[in-house]
């Protein structure tokens, strides 16, 4: 009976991670959140974990930090911050190649401080609108946007969910994390520009844009490639709170606590209905995180991580395992699986794990949510970005950036 329960538990974990990798189960209406939740419930039902053990497995600092950052991002989005930021960046360029550079570094910089998937969601339709107005092929610019949000987010703890996890587990300071990985992000952004310049000759043009798109002022009566509307009081309040939050990170204030206070200040408002902010919270992601914490604890109790121990001890092995798992089961589950194998004091391994899990997202079309967001948006306008076209760009970019991580961090 004991062996049967153990085999059943192992089978449940394997099936759950398979579903997480696919994102669904054929014939069932399940997403990653429900798959993680059902898998956790099965482990509790089979006796691998008790309900109190499962509850204690969920890391509250990670959940609070992630939830709070979503509230901050939602307020910035409703205030019009992201549209203004893109419009401002596009004033700096008058050519297809200049647009590529500005879009890459602009989205990369913003994704370093705000969750990268938010940037992809907001910037994708704006980028498509702009390329349509300028009569440019949107594919290289969408590739630039997706890759830049991934690469830029590697620079700081607040850049993406997996970095938030690692910051919670490792206790690495915000400034120390950025000091090591920000240079990797900058070099990675330069590499992606070089690759896109090589693959797409049409982006090499340095000729200025036509006069009718020179103005990006929302108040003008002319057609503009990026239109936006600012809610001034909300805009000012959101920007001030966000700047204060980032300052607190730099000063070493605990991340979860600082983000929670910032979110609470933004929720005290007369202008924005709470339902609108709460509707922007990615509850699926929070549920998936909670389920993954429980699954990871169950995997530990069953001692299923032993085969990875030798690999994780070597820098090259750690990067390889992280990259493979990130593309098979997604980067957040990969980080949670590898986390128990790294001691809290091993700063080098934590940084390699963070960089590997994030940069591996550029490898394939299914490696990161930002990739799927851009692909779906392009398809709605009749532009097809195939798996192989993305792989042609993503594979060399991933190999080069992970190689940089190996030699820089070690």
C-alpha positions as CSV (number, residue, x, y, z in Angstrom):
1,X,0.0,0.0,0.0
2,X,2.9,2.4,0.9
3,X,4.6,1.7,-2.4
4,X,1.4,2.3,-4.3
5,X,0.8,5.7,-2.6
6,X,4.4,6.7,-3.3
7,X,4.2,5.7,-7.0
8,X,0.8,7.5,-7.2
9,X,2.3,10.6,-5.7
10,X,5.3,10.5,-8.1
11,X,2.9,10.0,-11.0
12,X,0.7,12.9,-9.9
13,X,3.8,15.2,-9.7
14,X,5.0,14.2,-13.1
15,X,1.6,14.6,-14.7
16,X,1.2,18.0,-13.0
17,X,4.6,19.3,-14.3
18,X,3.7,18.0,-17.8
19,X,0.5,20.0,-17.7
20,X,2.5,23.1,-16.5
21,X,4.8,22.7,-19.4
22,X,2.0,22.4,-21.9
23,X,-0.1,25.0,-20.2
24,X,-3.2,22.8,-20.5
25,X,-4.4,19.2,-20.6
26,X,-6.0,18.1,-23.9
27,X,-9.7,17.8,-23.6
28,X,-9.9,19.7,-20.3
29,X,-10.5,23.3,-19.6
30,X,-7.5,23.8,-17.2
31,X,-4.8,26.4,-17.2
32,X,-1.5,26.5,-15.2
33,X,-3.2,27.9,-12.1
34,X,-5.8,25.1,-11.9
35,X,-3.3,22.4,-12.8
36,X,-1.0,23.5,-10.0
37,X,-3.9,23.7,-7.5
38,X,-5.3,20.3,-8.5
39,X,-1.8,18.7,-8.3
40,X,-1.3,20.2,-4.8
41,X,-4.7,18.9,-3.7
42,X,-3.8,15.4,-4.9
43,X,-0.6,15.4,-2.9
44,X,-2.5,16.4,0.2
45,X,-5.2,13.7,-0.5
46,X,-2.5,11.0,-0.9
47,X,-0.9,12.0,2.4
48,X,2.4,13.3,1.1
49,X,1.6,16.6,2.9
50,X,-0.9,17.5,5.6
51,X,-3.0,20.7,5.0
52,X,-1.0,22.7,7.6
53,X,2.3,21.6,6.0
54,X,0.9,22.7,2.6
55,X,-0.1,26.0,4.0
56,X,3.3,26.6,5.6
57,X,5.0,25.7,2.3
58,X,3.6,28.9,0.7
59,X,6.1,31.7,1.0
60,X,4.1,34.8,2.2
61,X,6.8,37.4,1.3
62,X,6.8,36.3,-2.3
63,X,3.0,36.4,-2.6
64,X,2.7,39.8,-0.9
65,X,5.5,41.3,-3.0
66,X,4.0,40.0,-6.2
67,X,0.5,41.1,-5.3
68,X,1.7,44.6,-4.3
69,X,3.7,45.1,-7.4
70,X,0.6,44.2,-9.5
71,X,-1.4,46.9,-7.7
72,X,1.4,49.4,-8.4
73,X,1.5,48.4,-12.1
74,X,-2.3,48.6,-12.4
75,X,-2.3,52.2,-11.1
76,X,0.5,53.2,-13.4
77,X,-1.4,51.7,-16.4
78,X,-4.7,53.4,-15.5
79,X,-2.8,56.7,-15.0
80,X,-1.4,56.4,-18.6
81,X,2.2,56.1,-17.5
82,X,3.2,53.4,-19.9
83,X,1.7,55.1,-22.9
84,X,3.4,58.4,-22.0
85,X,6.7,56.6,-21.5
86,X,6.6,54.9,-24.9
87,X,5.5,58.2,-26.6
88,X,8.4,60.0,-24.9
89,X,10.9,57.3,-26.0
90,X,9.7,57.5,-29.6
91,X,10.4,61.2,-29.7
92,X,14.1,60.3,-29.7
93,X,14.1,58.6,-33.0
94,X,13.4,59.3,-36.7
95,X,14.4,56.1,-38.3
96,X,13.5,52.3,-38.4
97,X,16.9,51.5,-36.8
98,X,16.5,54.3,-34.2
99,X,13.1,52.9,-33.4
100,X,14.6,49.5,-32.8
101,X,17.2,50.9,-30.4
102,X,14.7,53.1,-28.5
103,X,12.1,50.3,-28.2
104,X,14.8,47.8,-27.0
105,X,16.4,50.0,-24.4
106,X,13.2,51.7,-23.3
107,X,11.2,48.5,-22.7
108,X,14.3,46.8,-21.2
109,X,14.9,49.7,-18.7
110,X,11.2,49.8,-17.6
111,X,11.0,46.1,-17.3
112,X,13.9,46.1,-14.9
113,X,11.8,48.0,-12.3
114,X,8.2,46.9,-13.2
115,X,7.0,43.4,-13.9
116,X,8.0,42.4,-17.4
117,X,4.7,40.8,-18.5
118,X,2.9,44.1,-17.8
119,X,5.3,45.9,-20.1
120,X,4.6,43.3,-22.9
121,X,0.9,43.6,-22.4
122,X,0.8,47.4,-22.6
123,X,3.6,48.0,-25.2
124,X,2.5,45.3,-27.7
125,X,-0.6,47.1,-29.1
126,X,1.2,50.4,-29.0
127,X,4.1,49.0,-31.0
128,X,1.8,47.5,-33.5
129,X,0.0,50.8,-33.9
130,X,3.2,52.6,-34.4
131,X,4.6,50.1,-37.0
132,X,1.3,50.2,-38.9
133,X,1.5,54.0,-39.0
134,X,5.1,54.0,-40.2
135,X,4.4,51.1,-42.7
136,X,7.1,48.9,-41.1
137,X,7.2,45.2,-40.8
138,X,6.2,44.7,-37.1
139,X,7.9,41.3,-36.6
140,X,11.4,42.5,-35.8
141,X,10.0,45.2,-33.4
142,X,7.8,42.6,-31.7
143,X,10.8,40.3,-31.3
144,X,12.7,43.2,-29.9
145,X,9.9,44.0,-27.4
146,X,9.5,40.5,-26.2
147,X,13.2,39.8,-25.8
148,X,14.0,43.2,-24.2
149,X,11.3,42.7,-21.5
150,X,12.9,39.4,-20.7
151,X,16.5,40.6,-20.8
152,X,15.8,43.9,-19.1
153,X,14.0,42.2,-16.2
154,X,17.1,40.2,-15.3
155,X,18.7,43.3,-13.9
156,X,16.7,43.7,-10.7
157,X,14.8,41.6,-8.1
158,X,11.6,43.4,-9.0
159,X,11.9,42.7,-12.7
160,X,10.0,39.4,-12.9
161,X,8.3,36.8,-10.7
162,X,11.2,34.4,-10.6
163,X,13.6,37.2,-9.5
164,X,11.1,38.0,-6.7
165,X,11.2,34.4,-5.6
166,X,15.0,34.3,-5.6
167,X,15.2,37.6,-3.7
168,X,12.9,36.1,-1.0
169,X,14.9,32.9,-0.8
170,X,18.4,34.2,-1.0
171,X,18.2,37.5,1.0
172,X,20.4,39.2,-1.6
173,X,20.2,42.9,-1.4
174,X,18.4,44.9,-4.2
175,X,21.5,46.9,-5.1
176,X,23.9,43.9,-4.9
177,X,21.6,42.0,-7.3
178,X,21.5,44.9,-9.7
179,X,25.3,45.5,-9.5
180,X,26.0,42.0,-10.8
181,X,23.2,41.4,-13.3
182,X,22.5,44.9,-14.7
183,X,25.6,44.7,-16.9
184,X,24.4,41.4,-18.3
185,X,21.1,43.0,-19.2
186,X,22.8,45.9,-21.0
187,X,25.1,43.6,-23.0
188,X,22.1,41.3,-23.8
189,X,20.1,44.2,-25.1
190,X,23.0,45.2,-27.4
191,X,23.3,41.6,-28.7
192,X,19.6,41.5,-29.5
193,X,19.8,44.7,-31.6
194,X,22.8,43.2,-33.5
195,X,20.9,40.0,-34.2
196,X,17.8,41.8,-35.4
197,X,20.0,44.1,-37.6
198,X,21.6,41.0,-39.1
199,X,18.3,39.1,-39.7
200,X,16.1,42.0,-40.9
201,X,17.7,44.3,-43.5
202,X,14.7,46.6,-43.4
203,X,15.5,47.8,-39.9
204,X,19.0,49.0,-40.9
205,X,17.6,52.3,-42.4
206,X,18.7,55.5,-40.8
207,X,16.4,57.7,-42.9
208,X,14.1,60.0,-40.9
209,X,10.4,59.3,-40.4
210,X,7.8,61.3,-42.4
211,X,6.7,64.6,-41.0
212,X,3.1,63.5,-40.2
213,X,4.4,61.2,-37.5
214,X,6.9,63.6,-36.0
215,X,4.5,64.9,-33.4
216,X,3.4,62.6,-30.6
217,X,1.4,65.2,-28.6
218,X,-2.0,63.8,-27.6
219,X,-3.4,67.3,-27.5
220,X,-2.8,68.0,-31.2
221,X,-5.4,67.3,-33.8
222,X,-3.0,65.4,-36.1
223,X,-3.0,61.6,-36.4
224,X,-0.4,60.2,-34.1
225,X,1.1,56.7,-34.0
226,X,0.7,56.6,-30.2
227,X,-2.3,58.2,-28.6
228,X,-2.7,58.4,-24.9
229,X,-4.7,60.0,-22.1
230,X,-3.3,61.1,-18.8
231,X,-5.3,61.1,-15.6
232,X,-3.2,63.8,-14.0
233,X,-3.9,63.4,-10.3
234,X,-3.6,59.6,-10.5
235,X,-0.5,59.9,-12.7
236,X,1.3,62.2,-10.2
237,X,0.4,60.1,-7.2
238,X,1.4,56.8,-8.9
239,X,4.7,58.1,-10.1
240,X,5.6,59.6,-6.7
241,X,4.7,56.4,-4.9
242,X,6.6,54.3,-7.4
243,X,9.7,56.4,-7.2
244,X,9.5,56.2,-3.4
245,X,9.2,52.5,-3.6
246,X,12.2,52.1,-5.8
247,X,14.2,54.4,-3.5
248,X,13.2,52.2,-0.5
249,X,14.5,49.1,-2.4
250,X,17.9,50.8,-3.0
251,X,18.0,51.8,0.7
252,X,17.6,48.2,1.8
253,X,14.0,48.3,3.1
254,X,12.5,44.8,3.1
255,X,11.0,44.3,-0.3
256,X,7.6,42.8,0.6
257,X,6.9,45.3,3.3
258,X,7.9,48.3,1.2
259,X,5.8,47.1,-1.8
260,X,2.8,46.4,0.5
261,X,2.9,49.9,1.9
262,X,3.2,51.4,-1.6
263,X,0.2,49.4,-2.8
264,X,-1.9,50.4,0.3
265,X,-1.1,54.1,-0.4
266,X,-2.3,53.7,-4.0
267,X,-5.5,51.9,-2.9
268,X,-6.5,55.0,-0.8
269,X,-8.2,57.0,-3.5
270,X,-11.3,58.9,-4.6
271,X,-10.7,58.6,-8.3
272,X,-10.3,54.9,-9.2
273,X,-12.8,52.2,-8.3
274,X,-11.2,49.4,-6.4
275,X,-12.9,46.9,-8.7
276,X,-10.9,48.3,-11.6
277,X,-7.5,47.8,-9.8
278,X,-8.4,44.4,-8.5
279,X,-9.6,43.2,-11.9
280,X,-6.0,43.9,-13.2
281,X,-4.5,41.6,-10.5
282,X,-3.3,38.3,-12.1
283,X,-5.0,36.1,-9.6
284,X,-4.2,33.0,-11.8
285,X,-0.5,33.7,-11.3
286,X,-0.9,34.0,-7.5
287,X,-2.8,30.8,-7.3
288,X,-0.2,29.1,-9.5
289,X,2.6,30.3,-7.2
290,X,0.8,29.0,-4.2
291,X,0.2,25.6,-5.8
292,X,3.8,25.4,-7.0
293,X,5.1,26.1,-3.5
294,X,3.1,23.1,-2.3
295,X,4.2,20.9,-5.2
296,X,7.9,21.8,-4.5
297,X,7.5,20.8,-0.8
298,X,6.0,17.5,-1.9
299,X,8.8,16.9,-4.3
300,X,11.3,17.5,-1.5
301,X,9.6,15.1,0.8
302,X,9.6,12.4,-1.9
303,X,13.4,13.1,-2.5
304,X,12.8,13.5,-6.2
305,X,15.5,16.2,-6.6
306,X,18.5,14.0,-5.9
307,X,19.4,13.5,-9.7
308,X,19.8,17.3,-10.0
309,X,22.1,17.8,-7.0
310,X,25.4,17.0,-8.8
311,X,24.4,19.3,-11.8
312,X,23.5,22.2,-9.6
313,X,26.8,22.1,-7.8
314,X,28.6,23.1,-11.1
315,X,28.0,26.6,-12.6
316,X,27.7,25.2,-16.2
317,X,25.4,22.4,-15.0
318,X,23.2,24.9,-13.0
319,X,22.8,27.1,-16.0
320,X,22.0,24.1,-18.3
321,X,19.5,22.5,-15.9
322,X,17.8,25.9,-15.4
323,X,17.5,26.7,-19.1
324,X,16.2,23.2,-19.9
325,X,13.6,23.1,-17.1
326,X,12.6,26.7,-17.8
327,X,11.6,25.8,-21.3
328,X,10.0,22.5,-20.3
329,X,7.9,23.5,-17.3
330,X,8.3,27.4,-17.4
331,X,10.7,29.5,-15.4
332,X,8.8,29.9,-12.1
333,X,8.3,26.2,-11.5
334,X,12.0,25.6,-12.5
335,X,13.2,28.0,-9.9
336,X,11.0,26.5,-7.2
337,X,12.3,23.0,-8.1
338,X,16.0,24.0,-8.0
339,X,15.7,26.3,-4.9
340,X,16.0,23.5,-2.3
341,X,19.3,22.5,-3.8
342,X,21.0,25.9,-3.2
343,X,22.1,27.1,0.2
344,X,21.0,30.6,1.2
345,X,24.6,31.8,1.4
346,X,25.6,30.7,-2.1
347,X,25.1,34.1,-3.8
348,X,26.8,33.1,-7.0
349,X,24.4,30.2,-7.6
350,X,21.3,32.3,-6.8
351,X,22.4,34.9,-9.3
352,X,23.1,32.3,-12.0
353,X,19.7,30.7,-11.3
354,X,18.0,34.1,-11.7
355,X,19.8,34.9,-14.9
356,X,19.4,31.4,-16.4
357,X,15.7,31.2,-15.7
358,X,15.0,34.6,-17.2
359,X,17.3,34.6,-20.2
360,X,16.2,31.0,-21.1
361,X,12.8,32.5,-21.8
362,X,14.1,33.9,-25.1
363,X,15.0,30.4,-26.4
364,X,11.7,29.4,-27.9
365,X,8.2,30.9,-28.6
366,X,6.9,29.1,-25.5
367,X,9.7,30.1,-23.2
368,X,8.1,33.2,-21.8
369,X,4.7,34.8,-21.5
370,X,5.9,37.9,-23.3
371,X,6.7,35.9,-26.4
372,X,3.2,34.5,-26.5
373,X,1.6,37.9,-25.9
374,X,3.4,39.4,-28.9
375,X,2.7,36.4,-31.2
376,X,-1.0,36.5,-30.5
377,X,-1.2,40.3,-31.0
378,X,0.7,40.0,-34.4
379,X,-1.6,37.1,-35.5
380,X,-4.7,39.3,-34.9
381,X,-3.4,41.7,-37.5
382,X,-2.5,39.0,-40.0
383,X,1.3,38.8,-39.3
384,X,2.5,35.3,-38.6
385,X,5.5,34.8,-36.3
386,X,6.3,31.1,-36.6
387,X,8.1,28.9,-34.0
388,X,11.1,28.6,-36.3
389,X,11.4,32.3,-37.1
390,X,11.5,33.0,-33.4
391,X,13.9,30.1,-32.8
392,X,16.3,31.5,-35.4
393,X,16.5,34.7,-33.3
394,X,16.0,33.3,-29.8
395,X,18.5,30.4,-29.9
396,X,21.7,32.4,-30.6
397,X,20.5,35.2,-28.3
398,X,20.0,32.7,-25.4
399,X,23.3,30.9,-26.0
400,X,25.2,34.2,-26.1
401,X,23.6,35.7,-23.1
402,X,23.9,32.5,-20.9
403,X,27.5,32.3,-21.9
404,X,28.0,35.9,-20.7
405,X,26.3,34.9,-17.4
406,X,28.6,31.9,-17.0
407,X,31.8,33.9,-17.4
408,X,30.6,37.1,-15.6
409,X,29.0,35.7,-12.5
410,X,31.4,32.9,-11.7
